[in-house]
C-alpha cells in the first residue's frame, strides 16, 4: 500500500464512510475507490483529485531531493 492509498483509506474510515459511500459522494465508481485504496499504479489524476477534494486535499507536484 502506498502513501496515497493509505491516506484515502484512513481518511474514509475517520469520516465513518464505506467504500460505496465514498464512491457516491466523490462521483466515482466503487471499482475506482477499491483500486485507489489498493494502491493501483495507474490512476487518473483528475479522478483521484475528485476523491481527495472531499477531504480538503488534492494531488500536486512535490519537489524531490536529489540523491548524491
N, C-alpha and C positions, 0 to 999 in steps of 0.2 A: 504494500500500500504506500502510495506517495503522499507528500505533504498536503496536496490539494484534496485528494480523496479522503484523507483523514480529517481535514478541516471541515469538509462538507458533511461527512457522517456525524462528527461530533457536534457541529452546529445544528444540524437537523434534529438530533436527539435532544439537545439542550432546549430546543423550541417545542419538544414533545410532538414531533411530526413523524408520520410513517413515510416510507418512500413514495407510496401513491399520493399522499397529501402534498409532499414537496413537489412532485411532478405536476400536479394540478395547479398549485399556487405559482409555480415558475413558468407554466405554459409549455412544458416539455413532456415527452413520453416517459413512461415508467422505465423502459429499457435504457434510456439515456441516463436516468438517475442511477440505475444499477451499475451501468458501465462506469460512470463517473466515480462512484463510491468504491468500485473495484480497481480503480487506477488504470483504466484502459488508456493506452498510449496515444491513440489518435482520437482527439475530441475537437469538435468545432468550438472555437474560442467564443463566438457570439452566443452559442447555447450555454456554455459554461458561465459566461457573464450573466445570462438570464437568471441562472440559479443563484449565483453569488450576490446579485443585487438584492435579493430578499434578505440577505444578512448584512447589507450595507457595504459590500466589497465588490471589487472587480479585478480581473487579471490585467497586468500591465508589464512593461519591460522592467527588468531588475538588473542593475549593473553587477557584473560578476567580477570578482577579484581574479587577476591573472596569477597562475601558478608560476613559481620561479623555477 
